[in-house]
Structure formats: structure tokens, C-alpha cells
């Protein structure tokens, strides 16, 4: 069975163009990113995300970049239609196995979420492994939610408390769940976890590689 057939069978809701790009990018023998230095793996991942993002038609959204604690960046996206206070503030954590990706590379998906959900979306650049520990990532994510709640919402014309949701995909969803647990319901109104990584017991080799990466 071809890679295209496998994708169609396993992901029936993907459109044909996306299936074609995925099949092209996954063509060839399996490749283990853990077998190359982190810098090389990040470059390969960046090419992959750029190729995927280039296939998305640009949408009409507002984009701003704000710097906050420790030089971290928050990329802000808003659908161009006027937002009421009922529209939520969504703080989003990108995927990438805690090692790859960035808010800039994931901008096409952030724009699309902001457009389709008609929300004010902040895509956060949290620190990555192996330079940062899991604790440092979580601290940055918690700080980013509190910073956004205090700064971003009022900047975009909120007259009251805007509902705050946090979310992410894959490793970003894992961080969203940890962040929600750390903050609690008094600071977060909901969590959107897309394909979260919640059990690493079967992937101890991956965890070991992250710890030992140079």
C-alpha cells in the first residue's frame, strides 16, 4: 500500500492537497531525528514546517509580535472582523517534540485558528529542550498566560475579563495541560489539547535522547 493510500485510510478528513504534501514529505526510508545533532534536526524540521505552511492560503488577520519576560515572544493573531468581549483569548503552544518549531513557523496554523474560531490568539515561543528543562518550559508557559491575561486582552479593547483558553498540539498540548494544572480554574477557563503527549513510559528512549542531546 502506498503512503498516499495509508494517509487517506488513516486520516479520512484531510483534503487531497494536504495528503499529497504529506506523502511527498514522508516518501523514502524512515529517518530517525535522534541520530543527528539537535541543530541539524531543527533545520530539517524547519524545512518541513515551512513546506507545510507554504501550502496554506494566506488569511486576512492582524499579526503583532510582543516581547515579554526573559525575551520570549508572543505572536498575536486576530481575525480582522471586530471582536467582542465574548470572543476568547487563546494562548497556544506549538508542537515539535519540545525540541523543534517556533511561533513563526507555526504562524499559518495560528492564523487559521484565529480566523475560524474568531478569537484573539497568542502563539507563544516557549524555550526548547535540550537547552531548557521541562520545569523551565512550564515556568515560561505559566508566565506567558499570566502576561497575556494582564497585557494582551486590554491592548485589544476588552472592557472586562475576556475568557481565557489555553491549548496546543502534540508536545504543545502536553504543556497546555501542565500549565492548566499549575494555574487552575481561577486563571484558565478551558483547555484545548490536540493530540496531547500524555504518557512517555513507552518512549523512554526518546526521553533519554533528549536528556543526553548535545
C-alpha positions in Angstrom: 0.0 0.0 0.0 1.4 3.4 -0.9 2.0 6.3 1.5 -0.9 8.2 -0.1 -3.2 5.2 0.5 -2.1 4.9 4.1 -2.8 8.7 4.7 -6.2 8.5 3.1 -7.1 5.5 5.2 -5.8 6.8 8.5 -6.8 10.5 8.1 -10.0 10.5 6.0 -10.8 14.1 6.8 -7.6 15.5 5.1 -8.1 17.3 1.8 -6.3 15.9 -1.3 -3.7 18.7 -1.4 -2.6 18.1 2.2 -2.5 14.3 1.6 -0.2 15.0 -1.4 2.2 17.2 0.5 2.4 14.7 3.4 3.0 11.8 1.1 5.8 13.7 -0.7 7.5 14.7 2.6 7.3 11.2 4.1 8.4 9.5 0.9 11.6 7.4 1.4 13.0 5.2 4.2 12.2 6.1 7.8 14.5 8.7 9.3 15.4 9.0 13.0 15.9 12.6 14.1 17.6 11.4 17.2 20.5 10.1 15.0 21.7 13.7 14.1 22.8 16.7 16.2 20.0 18.9 17.5 20.9 21.8 15.3 20.6 19.6 12.2 17.4 18.1 13.3 15.9 21.5 13.9 16.9 22.6 10.4 15.2 19.6 8.9 12.1 20.2 11.0 12.1 23.9 10.0 12.2 22.9 6.3 9.3 20.5 6.8 7.1 23.1 8.6 7.9 25.8 6.1 6.9 23.5 3.2 3.7 22.6 5.0 2.9 26.2 5.8 3.5 27.4 2.3 0.6 25.3 1.2 -1.9 27.3 3.3 -3.5 30.2 1.5 -2.9 33.4 3.5 -5.9 34.7 5.5 -6.8 38.2 6.4 -5.6 38.6 10.0 -3.8 41.0 12.2 -0.4 39.9 13.4 1.7 41.6 16.1 4.7 40.4 18.0 5.3 41.3 21.6 8.3 40.5 23.8 7.8 39.7 27.4 9.7 38.0 30.3 13.2 36.8 29.5 13.0 38.0 25.9 10.3 35.4 25.0 8.0 36.4 22.2 4.2 36.2 21.9 2.8 36.3 18.3 -0.7 37.8 18.3 -3.3 36.9 15.7 -6.8 38.2 15.3 -9.4 37.9 12.6 -10.0 41.3 11.1 -13.6 41.4 12.0 -14.3 43.3 15.2 -14.0 41.1 18.3 -16.5 41.5 21.2 -15.6 40.8 24.8 -17.3 37.4 24.3 -14.5 36.3 21.9 -12.0 34.3 23.9 -8.3 35.0 24.4 -6.5 31.8 23.3 -2.9 31.2 24.4 -1.5 28.5 22.1 1.7 26.3 22.5 3.1 24.9 19.3 4.1 21.3 18.8 7.6 19.9 17.9 8.6 17.3 20.5 9.7 20.0 22.9 12.8 20.4 20.7 11.6 21.8 17.3 9.3 24.5 16.0 8.6 28.1 16.8 5.6 30.5 16.8 6.8 31.9 13.5 7.0 28.5 11.8 3.5 27.7 13.1 2.1 31.1 12.0 -0.1 29.6 9.2 -1.9 27.4 11.6 -2.3 30.2 14.2 -3.8 32.5 11.6 -6.2 29.8 10.6 -7.3 29.1 14.2 -7.8 32.8 14.8 -9.9 33.1 11.6 -12.1 30.0 12.1 -12.6 30.4 15.8 -12.9 34.2 15.6 -10.7 34.6 18.6 -7.7 36.6 19.8 -4.9 34.1 19.6 -1.4 34.3 21.1 1.2 31.8 19.8 3.9 31.6 22.4 7.6 30.9 21.8 8.5 28.9 24.9 12.1 27.7 25.5 13.0 24.4 23.9 15.0 21.3 25.0 17.7 20.4 25.5 18.8 23.9 26.4 15.7 24.3 28.7 14.5 21.8 31.2 10.8 20.7 31.4 10.5 22.9 34.5 11.8 25.9 32.7 9.4 25.3 29.8 6.5 25.1 32.2 7.5 28.2 34.1 7.7 30.1 30.8 4.2 28.8 29.7 2.7 29.8 33.1 4.3 33.2 32.9 3.1 33.7 29.3 -0.6 33.0 30.3 -0.4 35.5 33.1 1.3 38.1 31.0 -1.3 37.7 28.2 -4.2 37.9 30.7 -2.8 41.2 32.0 -1.5 42.8 28.8 -2.8 41.4 25.6 -6.5 41.4 26.3 -6.7 45.1 27.4 -4.5 46.1 24.4 -7.2 44.8 22.1 -10.0 46.7 23.6 -11.5 44.4 26.2 -13.7 46.3 28.7 -14.0 43.3 31.0 -12.3 40.0 31.7 -12.0 38.1 28.4 -12.5 34.3 28.7 -9.0 32.7 28.7 -8.4 29.4 27.0 -5.0 27.6 26.6 -4.2 25.0 24.1 -1.7 23.4 21.8 -1.0 20.3 19.7 1.2 17.3 20.5 4.0 18.4 22.9 2.3 21.8 23.0 -0.9 20.2 24.2 1.1 18.4 26.9 2.4 21.8 28.0 -1.1 23.3 27.9 -2.3 20.5 30.2 0.6 21.0 32.6 0.0 24.8 32.5 -3.7 24.5 33.2 -3.0 22.2 36.1 -0.5 24.8 37.5 -2.8 27.8 37.1 -6.1 26.2 38.0 -9.7 27.3 37.1 -9.4 30.7 38.7 -7.0 31.7 35.9 -7.9 29.4 33.0 -11.4 28.9 31.7 -10.7 25.9 29.5 -8.0 23.8 27.8 -7.9 22.6 24.1 -5.5 19.7 23.8 -5.0 18.4 20.3 -3.2 15.0 20.1 -1.5 15.5 23.5 1.5 13.5 24.6 0.4 12.3 28.0 2.3 9.0 28.6 6.0 8.8 27.9 6.6 5.4 29.5 6.7 3.7 26.1 9.1 6.3 24.8 11.9 6.2 27.3 14.5 6.1 24.5 13.2 9.4 23.3 13.4 10.9 26.8 16.9 9.6 27.2 18.0 11.0 23.9 16.6 14.5 24.9 18.4 14.4 28.2 21.7 13.4 26.6 21.5 15.6 23.5 24.4 18.0 22.8 
